[in-house]
Amino acid sequence: MSDALRIEGLSVYGQGQYDFGRQNADERESNDPLSGQQNTAASGARGYEVISQVNLSLRAGKVLGLVGETGCGKTTLINSILGLLPASLSVASGRILIDPEEQPVDLLQLNNRQRAAYLGLRIGYVPQDVRSGLNPLMSARQTVREGAKRKRDRKHQRSAITQRTDDALRRAGLSDDFLRSDADRRPGRLSGGQCQRVLIAQAIVNEPSVLLLDEPTASLDPTSRHQVLETIRRLADDGAAVCLVTHDLAAIASMVDSVAVMYLGRLVEIGSADQVLRHSRHPYTRGLLGCVPRLDEKRTLQPINGEAPVSGNGLTGCRFYPRCPLRQIQCEVDEPQLSKAQLEHQVACHVAE
């Protein structure tokens, strides 16, 4: 499978104090992709480090799970692709290439108006907050239909837009009964699982080659979570390159093709789902897995010691060193780089077994 999107050497820095998980209304407004303003370029002196030298590829027909604790930089990475970084953050270096093997375009070289031509058409996005991602005054069908209008059909025919709208709702896992009785309801009258599928339908209505999903199952019950993950898997099987951001390792274990583990803005382990989830090498990855309850074995859950700092500034060597149970003197002074432990299995650790 070819790469649909490739991230090369991406670094993001912030100025002043910034909470990774928050973004105020003024910052969101200043990042309107239709405003024509560009705020993803490096802007002089660097502040604290948010993401450092990230290299990652999304392959057509495959699902990549991007995992890590809250605040490790997962959402910031997604927002870098979308051009939705808050004003307090800026891209310092790197490239984000869409269609890198045929007609590569570096999204970081585009202003927000130019980038908007790709969002919703070549790149689909499902935000983290289900309810806030939907207009409370628009029905489910209207929401998806507005997205469908961005792709010009022959003569912009109303019937073609309606057909693509309903097809997208079906592909997102909503039944014909829903289309008949509930598709014209507003979000307040739909369940959380139905709202999540409407967001997915809006993201895929124009058949994008890349699909980015930020914690799409975080607020769902177990049944809805399973159904949404099955839908995401089907979309990848249809050819989309999918990046699924999550901290729910148990939920994604059976449906992702590869996993990238992020800690303090750095990728610390990358490999196939089997390599990372069943034969993990990095102590941080093992720590995350140790926090996941399992039904097939009786064991005591082992939380990771301490808390992740807000940023890696002031730390030398391995960023996980203060919390690592296997730390050595070398780890404190020498930062490990990703190296291949096995075929396509990369680990950034001096003491990985």
Protein Blocks (a to p, Z undefined) as FASTA:
>chain_A
ZZfbdcehiacddehjddfkbccfklmmmmofknopackbcehjadddfbgciacdddeh
iacddeddehilpmmmmmmmnopacfkbccfbdcddehkllmgcdfklpcfklmmmmgop
lpccddfblmlmpcfkbcfklmmmmmmmmpccehiiaklmmmmmmmmmmmnopafklmmm
mmmpcfklccfklmmmmmmmmmmmnopabdcdehkllmpcfklmmmmmmmmmmmmmnopa
cddddfblklmmmmcfbdcddeehiafbdcdfklmmmmcfbfklmmmmmmpccfkbccdd
dddehjddfblghiacjfklmmmckbcfklmmmccddddfbghiacddfklZZ
